[in-house]
Amino acid sequence: MGFFISSLIRGMDHMEELAEWVNTQPIPDLGVELIAFTHDDRYWRRLAGILNKIRCPATFHGPYIGVEATALPNTKEQEWLFESYERVMRLAHQHGVGHIVFHYTQKGFQEEEKTFYQQVSQSNIEILLGMAKQYQISLVIENLPFPQNAVPLYDNIEYGELFDRHQEALSMIDIGHAHMNHMDIEAFLKEHGDRVKAYHFHNNNGIEDQHNSVYDGTFSYEAFAGIYRHYTPCADIVLEYEPHTNLANRDIIEEINRLSKQFAKIRA
């Protein structure tokens, strides 16, 4: 079990400062989750520069700007999907990055096209999992918030079925998204808890994807702590807050210390 702080909390313009601050903290197993965008060469150079400087643990959030994981076969979009993730996996392998978060789509769908795009998605996932195995990287599939005025590519049940179909797939459970989607998290963990490598922790009102502090919303992390300890006591926890939380560095550390007491495995 490790704690990570997503660079989302300070915004992309300040990811260096966040990473350098995390790197100085004397907390064991504290790391940073960096967003691995590939659409901008300057950003890519900045990302590589950070990894050359820090020694704390790091994870990646995979690219999602200009990258669509339901890209059709033999298209420029699919070529770019695979090229982007190979670049990210290669960099992750070079620097011992723990995992890469994967979004299976950035879109919503119509009911009549859902089955077709699920098939496209699963074919692309299979190729990406093969690439991840080659680079010895954990690709973790995140549950996504359901789109408004459209059909999700995978509902809660179908998200679970991904791990039945793809035996090498690992899961990243985003608690804020699960709360919005009315996902039965414990039921999922009963079936697939051994596949859950990490969590994104943030909170919301159950309707909007607000990325608030865990203590600012209607999801009860206190109630969830026992479920976590029972099914996934070694899973990493990533605080994925947005800048509007306005938390000072000392506030972030206080939250991590509080969460550590709640979620750390209780020894007999």
N, C-alpha and C positions, 0 to 999 in steps of 0.2 A: 504494500500500500504506500503510495506516494501522493503528495499534493503538488498540483501544478496551477499556475496562474496564467490564464490566457492573455495574450497581448491585446486582445480586443478591449480590455478594461481601460487602456490609455489611448487607444486609437493607433492606426498604422503609422502616423507621423512620429510616434514616441515609443516604438517597440524596442529601440536600442536602449533607451533609459530604463525601461521596465526590466529587460533581460539583464542588464548590468546590475540593477538593484537586487533582483532575485539571486544573482550569482554571488552577491556578498553576504547573503543571509546565512546565519549559522544553524539553520534548521535542517536536520537530516532529511533526505529524500524530498526536498523542496525544489521544484523545477519550473520551467516556463513552457507554455504551449504557444508556438509561433505559427502564424498563418502563412502557408507556403504558396503564395500567389505566383503564377508563372506568366501572366499576361503583360508584365511590365519589367523590362530588363533592369532598370534602376532599382526597383524593389528587390528583384532577385539577387542583385549584387549586395544590397544591404543585408538580406537574410543570410547569405553566405558569410558576410563579414561578422555578423553576430556570433555565428557558430564557431568561428575561428577564435573568438575572444573568451567565451564562457566555458566553464567547466561543470556547471550545475546540470542536472538531468533536463532533457528537452523532449518534447513531442511536437508533432506537426498537425495542424489542421490542413487537410488537402485543399487544393485550389477549387474555387467555385465561381470566380468571375471569368466569363468567357469559356467555361468548361461545362459541358453537359454530358452526364453519364448515360443518357438514353440516346446518344448520337447513333445514327443509322450506319449500318455496315458500308464500307467502301466510300465514305464521305470524308471531306476535309475536317469536319467536326469530330468524327471518330478518330481520325489520325491525330488531331490535336489533343484529344482526351488521353490517348495512350502516350503520346510524346510528353505531355505535361506530367502525368503521373510517373513516367520513367525518370524524368528529371528530378522529381521530388524524391522518389525512392533511392535514386543514386546518391543524392545529397544526404538523405537520412542514413543510408548505409555508411557513408564516409564518416559521419559524426556520431554514430551510435544512438540515433534518435529512437525513442521507445516505441512509438506507434504513429500511424497516419490516419486521421479521421477522414472518412469517405462519405460524401453525399451522393445518394443514388439518383437524384434528379434535382433540378432547380425549378421544375415546372409542375403545373397541375394538368389534368387530362380530362377528356370526355369519356363517359362510361364505355362507349362503343370502341374506343381505341386502347383502353387500358390493358387488355390481355396482350395485344400486339406489343406494346411498349414494355410490358413486363418481360416478355421473351427477349426483346432487344437488351433490356437492362441486365437480365441474368447472363446472357452471353458475354456482355462487356465485363460484368463482375467476374466471371470465370477467368477471363483473360487477365484482368488486373490482379486477381488472387495468384495466378501463375507468376506474374511479374514480381509480386511481393515475396513469394517463396524464393525466387531467384536471387533477390536482393536481401533476403533474410530479414524482412520487415513485416511487422504486424499491421495489416490494413483493417481498420475497425469500422464497421458499417453503422452509421448513426441513424436512429429513428428521427424522422423529420416532422415538423408541424404540418398538419393537414392544410392544404391551400383553401382559401376562400373562393366560393363560386366555381369550384372545380372538384374533380375526384382525385384523391391521393393515389399515387402509383402503387403504394402498399398501405393497406390499413393495418391495424394493430395485429390482427391474426396473421395477415400475409407477411408482415415484417418478421414474425417468428418463424414462418415457413421458409424464409431465406436460409436459415441456419440448418434446416433439415435438408435442403437441396444442395447446399454448399458446405461440405464437411470441414473445410479449412477456414471458413469465414469466422471472424470474431466480431463482437458487438461493442458499440459505444452507446450506452443509454443516456440520452439527454433528458434529465428529469423535468426541465421546463416544458419541453415538447410533449413528454409523456403526460404531464398534467393537463395540458391543453387538449390532448387527444383522448382523454379519459382512458388511458391505457392501464390495464391491471398489471402493475409492475411485478407484484409478487407471483402472479400466475406465470408471467414470462420467465421469471427467474427459476421457478420450479422446473421448467422444461429446458431452459437454455442458460442457466446461471453459470455453468462451466465455460461458456463462450464469451462471457462479459469481461472484457479487459479493463474498461474504464467507464467513468461517468462524467458528463458535463453537469455541474451543479449551478443552477440559478433559479430564480423564482418569478412568478407572475400572478396575474389575477384569474388564471384559468381560461382566459379568452385570448389575450394578446401575448405575443412573444417578446416580453419586456426586458428580459435579461437583467432582472434586479438582483440584489443581494439575496442570499438564501433566506435571510430573515425579513424580507420585504415581499410578501406575497401570501397566497392562500394554500400553498403546498406545505405540509408539515414535515420538515426534515427530522424533527425529533421523533415522530412516529416511524419514519422510514429507517432510522438508524438501526433498529433491531433486525429489520429485513435485510439490510445491507450486510450486517455482521453474520447473519445466518447463511446467506447464499453466496456472497461475494466478498469475503473479508480481506482479500488481497488486491481487489480492484483499485486502480488509481482514481483519484478525484481531481477533476479540473474545474476551477472556478472560472466560469465563462460569463463575466459581467460586462455590461456596456459602460462607456464613459459617464453616462448620466448618473451612475451610482455615486459618483463624487467621493469615493473612499480614499482617504489618505493611506499611505503605506502602513502606518501603525494600525489602522482599522483593519486592513487586509490580514495582517499578522494576527490580530486578535480573533478574527473570524476563523482563521486556520487553526489556531490553538483551541478554540471552542469546538470546532468540528472534529478535531483530532480526538478530543476527550469523548465525544459522542460516538464516533465511528470506529475507533480503534478496537481491535478484537479484544474482548474481555477474557482474561486468562483465569482459569480456576485456581 
